[in-house]
């Protein structure tokens, strides 16, 4: 019995050491992304990526049109360009038709055998997120899951589970950090949208933590693929969704997230503070709102108010608010005042009068423009 107990103790110690080693390596890579060995980005994409990541959407769209009109470009070239410009047209116009057009573009890429697996997987992941990008527009939801094979991922009336199915399908085509982290986020969110029994809740928590680990591993590998990675939209999305996933798991009392979620959110804001793209600002708005919700649920109304006051300032500084998915979501959900999303907005408004004023201004301007 004594030997058995000692063996168990040593095994536990070994596991803890291995976990610590993995955490150390992950932290090392996160802090040293710039020094990773990189591969070259296709020359024809450099100007587009640079314009998008610097926030110059007009120039990015112009570069995209140049690539698309070049008869010498292959299906792979065009797919790369379309993927790298995704979300920009809607950010520029605020017109839902741009999202609907992008859906058709992404579907064509997914179904094109001439396009390599990484691009088809990325297009599938973008497609799964179009409903979110649109601000939860029901027309977009219907368009995403219309026609085979995309209708096979549909869970009628459940955008979250539908997106979860499609993100898993994306990850199966080719492992990407974006698809993996979205699976983790959507799985972690099931706890909040349904009254689950204990075994089902545990299953989703397990799925979330599994894909969170997969996302981290994949992100480390992807960091070697591009010198632009630390400033890229892809990295911003990964860190934004990662922070929100950890926040969701923290509220479910999953360790170690219960004790370290603040650090994850704060690190995200440090990253985006130096970035100037529309995608970085859009992610900041959504993440700050989610952070405030987690803090409030964790009985820290004071820090929640700090985040909401900052969010109010950021909303007030937007020059073209209609092109941001967070703002679009506010406008969509305002039309459904008894829904859970708008109810959470109302709770946050009670914490921060400044946030309430900012939201009222956006919603009022939306209503008066109709």
N, C-alpha and C positions, 0 to 999 in steps of 0.2 A: 504493500500500500504506500509506504514512504517513497519508494523509487518512482512509483506511478505519479505521485503528487509532484515530485521534483521534476519529472519529465514534462508534466503539464505546465508547470511554472516556467520552465525553460522555453517551451514552445510559445507560450504567451509572450515572453520577453522577446523572443526572436521575431514574432509577428509585429510587435510594437516597434522594434528596431527597423524592420523593413518598411513599415508605414512611414516612419520618420525619415528614412532615406529617400523614399519616393517623394515625400513632401519637400525635402530639401532640394532634390533635383528639379522638381517643378518650379519652386521659387527661384532657383538659380536661372532657369531658362526664361521665366517671366521677366526677371530683372536684367537679362542680357540678350534680349531679342535682337538688338542692333548688331551684335557681334557674331550672329550665326552665319554659317556659310550660305550664300544665296545663289540662286540661278537667275539668269537674265530674263526680264520681262520683254515680250515681243515689242519691237521698236514702234510699230504702228499704234500700240496701246498707250505708250508712255504719256503722250500729251493729254489723252482722254482721262487717264487715271490722275495725273497731276492736277488737271483742272477740276475734276470732281472732288478730290480730297482737299483742295484749297477753297472749296465753296463756290467756284466759278461755274455754275451750272449751265449758263448760256454757252460758254466755250466748250464744255464737256459735250453738250448736245450737238454742237457744230462739228466737233471731232467725230462723233458717232455717225452723223449723216455722211461725212466724208468717207468713212470706212464702208458704210452700207452701200454707197453708190459706186464703190470701186469694184469693177467687174473681175479684177484679178484676185480678189479675196475669196478664200474658200469658205465652206459652211462652218468649219471650225473657227476661222477668223471672225466671221460674223457673229457666231455664238459667243465668243469671248467678249466682243464689243458690247453685245446686248446685255450680257451678264454684268459687265462692269458699269453700264449706264443705268441699271435697273433702279427704279424709284426716283430718278432725277426728273423725268418729265412731269410726274405728278407733283413733286416738290416745287417745280417751277410754275405750274399752272393751277394746281388745286382742282383740276378737272378730272372727275371720276372716269371719263372716257379714256384718259391716258393709262389708267390702271387696267381697264378692260382690254386695251390694245396690247399692253405688256403681257397680260395673261395669255393671249394668243401667241405672242412671240415665244414665251417660255414653253408653252405646250409644243410648239413646233420644234424647239431645240430638244426637248425630252424625247420626242418620237423620231428624231432624225438619226439613223444609224451611221451617218457620215461624221457625226459629232462624237468626240471622245467621251468616255464615261465620266471623268471629273466634271466636265461642263454640263452633261445631261443631269448629273446628280445635283449640281448647284442650281440649275434651272428648276428642277423639281422642288428644291427647298425654297427658292424664291416664290414659286407658285403657291406653295403651302402657306406662305406668309402674306400673300396679297390681301387677304381679308383684313388682317391686322393693319397693314399699311394704309388701307383705304379708310380706316377709322370705323371698322365693323359694318361696312356697307352691305346690306343684304343682296343687292344686285351682283356685287363682286363675289360673294359666297356662292351664289347660284352658278355664276360663270366658271368659277374655278373647278367645280365638281360636275360640270356638264360634259357629257360624252365619255366614251370609253377611251383609255382605261381609267381615267381620272375619277369616274363615278364609282369605281370599286372601293375608293377610300372614304366615300361619304358615309357619315353617320347622321341620318336626317335630324335636323334641328339641333345639332351639336357641333358647332364650329371647332371647339377645342379638340374633341376626339377625332374629327375629320382631319384636322391639321396634323395631329399626332400620327395618324395612319400614314399620311403622305410624307411626313418627315422621316419616318422609319423606312419608307420605301426609298426615299432619297439616299439615306445612309446605306441601304442595301446595294444600291447601284455603285456607290463609291463612298468610302468613309470620309466625311468632312466634319470639321468642328461645328459648323453652322447647323447642320441637320441634327447632330448629336445633342448639342446644347438646347435646341428647340424641343427635342423629345423629352429631355430632362425637365425643362420648364413646364411643358404641357402636362406631363405626368404628375409633377409636384402640385400642379394647380387643381387636379381632380378632387383633392381633399376639400377645397373651398366651394366647389360648384355642385356637389352632390352629397347626400347623406349616405356615406358608404359604410358598409359593415367593416369590422376590424380587419378581416383577412384581405378584402379588396383594397382597403387603404394601405395596408402593409405591402401589397403587391405593387401599387403605384409608387410608393416610397422607394421600394427596391429598384423599380424601373428607372426612377429619377436619379438615384445615386449611381446606378450602373452607367447610365448614359452621360452623367456629369463626368465620371471618370474617363469614359471614352472620348468625350469632347476635349478634356484637358490633354490627354495623350495625343490626340489628333492635332490639336493646336500647336503643340510643341514641334511636331513634324512639319506643319504648314509654315511655321516661323522661318524655316530654312529656305522656303521656296521663293521669297520675294523680299527685296530690300525695302519695299514700301509697307511691309506687313504691320509694323507697330503704329503706322499712321493710317492704315487702310480701313475702309468701311467694314470689311470682313472681320477684322480684329475688334473694332468698336462693337459690332453686333454680338460677337462671341462674349466679350466682357460685359456688355449690357444685359444680355439674357442670362449669363452666369450669375451676376449679382442678384437678379430677380429670382432665379431658381433657388439660390442659397437663402434668400429672404423667405421664400415660401417654405422651404424645409425647416428653417429656424422656427417658424410659427407652429410647425408640427412637432417641435421639441426633438428634432433629429440632431444628434451631435456629430461633428463638432460645430455645426452651423449655428446652433443657438447662441454660442459664445463668440463667434467670429464674423457674423454677418455685417456688422458695422464697418469692419476693416475692408471687406470686399466692396461695399458700396462706396466708401471713401476713396479707395484706390481707383475705382472707375471714374469718379469725378476728377481725380488728379490727371488721369489719362486724357480725358476729353477736354480739359481746360486748355490744353495746348493745340487742339485741333480746331479747324475752321469750316469743316464741311457741313452741309445741311443734315446729312445722316448723323453726324456726331451730335448736333444740337437736338435733333429729333429724339435720338436715344437718350440724351440727357433729360429731356422733359419727362419722358415716360419713366425712366429709372428713378428720378427724383420723386415723382408722385408715388411710385411703388415703395420707395424707401420710407416715405412719410407714413404710408399705410402700415408698414411693418413696425415702425417705431410706435405708432399709436396703439397698435394691437399688443405691443410689448410694454404698454403702460408708461410710455415716455412721450407725453404730449408736448413737453417743452422742445425736445429735439425735433419732433414731428413738425411743430410750428416753424422752427428754423428752416427746415427743408421746404415747407410750403411757401414761406415768405420769399425764399430765394427763387422758387418756381414762379411765383407771381411776377417777380422782376424779369425773369427770362421770358415769360409769356408776353409781358408788356413791351419787350424790346424787339419782338419779331416784326420784320418789315412786311412779310407776306405769310401771315399765319395759316391761311387756308391750305397750304401745301405741306403742313406737318401732320403726321398721322395722329399724334396726341391731340392736336386741336380738332382734327376731323372726327376723332372718337368722341370728344366732348360734345360736338354738335349733333352727332348721330344719337348718342345716348341721352341727350337732353330731350329728345323726342320720345323717349321711353322712361319717364320719370320714376316708374315703380321697379325698373330693372335693377339688378344688383350693382352694375357698374355706376349708374347715376346715383344710387343710394350711397355708394362709397365716396363719390364726389361730395355729396351733401355732408357726410360726416367730416370730411377734411375741411370743408368750408366753415364748419363750426369751430375748428381749431385755429384757422387763420383767416381773419377778415380780409387780408390783402389778397389771398388766393381766391376768396369768394368774389371780390371786386374784379379780379382779372378774368375769371370764368364768366361772370355776368356780362362783362364787356364783350367777350368773344361771342357768346351766345346771342346777345342782343344785336350785334353787328351782323351776325349770320341771319337772324330772323328778319331784320330790316332790309336786307339785300334781296330777299325773295320777292 
